[in-house]
């Protein structure tokens, strides 16, 4: 299935990931295509990278690019003169859940994040950028009640989803149970849990972040082995979920037993 990507940062990062894949697999073949209408400075830089990768590049009128993006959510339709078309299965984000678990099986130590019904794409994008910085091994989201598909996530994460495995699942509870069978200890992030500084995290850790307003769903929360909380001193209700995620990622990565 082909996907249409807009946004300079998102396209840049997908091309970087493709370069890395080609070098690793020793294969120059790529299904990525670039369509552009004008050569501004940012577009020229992208085209230069695309030519080095021997990608298909075509100059088209703006109305053609508009036709490629018209089915996208409104916030993604501003292509700014360049569009990338990709087969998602060629991207790290596009791996199936079985492929994802096969990768985890190769690791003695892993840190996985489950986003439970986080519907704000900007929060999801910020979380993925933090996940890239702290070396998270993968992010799992439900197909329904999430921030959107590959195009939205690619743009709002400024391309970080090209580097962080991002897997959509039909049943988060079943996925969490599968993680448990693979030796993961499941932590849910919520108020009233055990204080973050007091916990030593195991080699295989999974963290569940709940939705912006309601937190984790009941069924997902019931799968947790322990609830973890960030100690705070403020008067407001709680931290923004993406801010909380960044703090948790740092502290868990720092303290996790390797």
N, C-alpha and C positions, 0 to 999 in steps of 0.2 A: 504494500500500500504506500503510495507516494504522499509525502507531506510537504507543505510549503512553509518556508521559514523567512521571516523578515527581521530586520534589526541588525545593525553593523556588528555589535558585540556578539550576538548569537551566531551569525554567519562566520565571523572570525574564529570563534572557538570550535565550531563544527569542522572547519577546514584544518585547524591545528590537530584536532582529534583524528581526522582522516589521514593527515600526514603521518601521525604516530602509528596508526593502524597499518598503513602501507609499508612503513619501515619495519614494523614488527613482523608482518606476514610475508614480506618480500614480494608483494603483489602490487603492480601499478594500476590495477583495474579499480574503477570507482563508478558508482551509479549516481553520484552527485552531479547536478546540473546548475549552472548559473545563468540567469537572464537579467540583463541590465538595460537601462534606457539612456543613462547619461554618466559621464566619467568625472565625477567630483573627486577630490583628494582621497576620501575614504573608500569610494568605489574602486579607484585605481589600485589602491593597496590590496583590496580583496581580489581583484582580477589578477594581479601579479602573482599572488599566492595560488590562485586557482589554476593559472597556466603552468606553474611549476608542478602541479599535481596532475596535469594532463586532463583536466575536467572539461566537459562540454560547456562551452560558453557561447551565448548568443546575444546579440544586441537587438532589442525589440522596442517598439513604441510603448509609451506609458499605458495605453489602453490594454495592451497585452498583459503587462504586469498587474494592472487593475483586475483583469479577469482571473488571474491566478490567485489573487488575494481576496476576492469578493466574498468567498464562503467563510473566511476567517472571522473570528470575533472582532468587533469594531476596533479595539485597541491595537490590533495587529495589522490592520489594512494599510497603514502608512508605510509603504515599502521604500520610500526615499531613493527610488531609482535602481534598486537591486533586490533580487529574490533568489533564494536557494531552494531547489527542489530535491528532496532526498527520500530514499527508501529507509524507513525507520529501523528496519531490522539490521541495517549496517551500522547503526549507531549504538554505543554502549547503553543508552537509555532504552533501546528497543529490545533488550533481551527478555525472554520469557521467564516466568517464575522458576521453571525447571532448570534453565540455564543459569539463573541467578544462584540457586541452591547448589548447583554443580561447582560454581566458582567458590562459594563459601566453604564447600567440603575440602577445598585445597588449602584452606587457611587454618592454622592453629589458634589464631587470635583474630577476632573480627568485631566490628561495631556497626550495627544496623539500626536504622531509624524508620519508624512507622508513623505516617501522618494520618491521623484519624479525623476525617471530615474537615480538613482545613480548606476552606473555600475561597479565601482571598489569594489571588495569584501572586500578589506582591509579597505577601508573607511567605508563600511557598518558594518564590524566587530567592528571597533573602535566606531562607533556610538552606536551600541547595548551595548557594554561594558559601555559606558557613561550612556546610558539609564538605565542600571541596577543600577549603582551607585546613580543616582538621582531619582530613583523610578518612572520612566516613566510607564504609565499604558498600553502602547502598541505601537508597530510600525507597520505601514501599508505600504506595497509596491505593485506596480503593478506586475502582473504575468509576463508581458513582460517588457523589458527594465529595468531590475533590476540586482542585483549582482549575482543572482543564487538562487538555491533552498536550501532545508533544510541542505543537507550535507555540502555545501560550507559555509553557514552562521554559522552552528554549529562549524566548525573548525576555521574560521577566527575570530569569536567572542570569541574564547577560551572558548566555552561552555556557554557564557552569554545568548544565545538564549533559553537555557533551563529554564531561569527564567523570561525573558521578553516576553510577548505575541507578536508573530510575525505573521502577517496575510497578505496573498497574496490576492489581489483583481483584478478583470478583468477590472474594470472601476473606476479609482481614483477620477474622477470628481463626479461621482454619489455617491461615498463613502463620499466625502467631503460634498456634499449636505445633505446626511443623518446625518452626524455629526452636521450640522447646525440645522436640525430639532430636534436633541437631546439637543440643547441648547449650543453647542460649538461655541466659537468665533475663527475664522480661521486667523492665522498669517502666512504670507509668509516671509521667510528669504531672503533678497536681498539687494544690495547696493541702496542707495538713499531713503530708507524708514525712518520711524520715529525712532529716536535713542532709543536703548534698555533701557537705564537708565530712560527714560521719561515715560515709559509705566507701568501701573498697570494692571496686567493680571487677568482675571476673573477666577471663580472657575473651569469652563470647558474651557480649552484651547487646541487648536490643532495647531501644528507648522509644516509647510511644508518646507522641505529642498530640494533645486533643485540640478540638476546634476552638476558634477565637472566643466564642461566647459560652458554649456549653461544656467544654472540656471533652474528655473521652466518653464515648458511648458506653452504656452499661455493660453490654456483652464484651466489648473490648477490654474495659477496665477489669472485669472479672478474670481475664486471662493473666493479669499482671502478678508477678511474684512479689513485687514490692513497689510502693509508691514513693517517689523521690520529690523533694521540694527544695526550692532555692530560698535560703533565709533572706528576708528583706526587712527594711525598717520604714518603708513608705506608708503613706495614708491612703493611697489609691488601691483599687481592688487587686490588680495583678499586673505583671509585666506583659508586654506584647509578646505573642507566641514566638515570633522570629527572634526577638531579643533574648527571651528565655532559652530558646534553642541554642543560640550562640554560646551562652554561659554554660549550659549543660554539656555541649559538645567539647568545649575547652576542658572543663573539669573532669569529665569522664575520660577523655583521651589522655589527660595528664596522669590520672590515677589508676587507669585500667591495668590490671595485671597482664604482662606480656610474656 
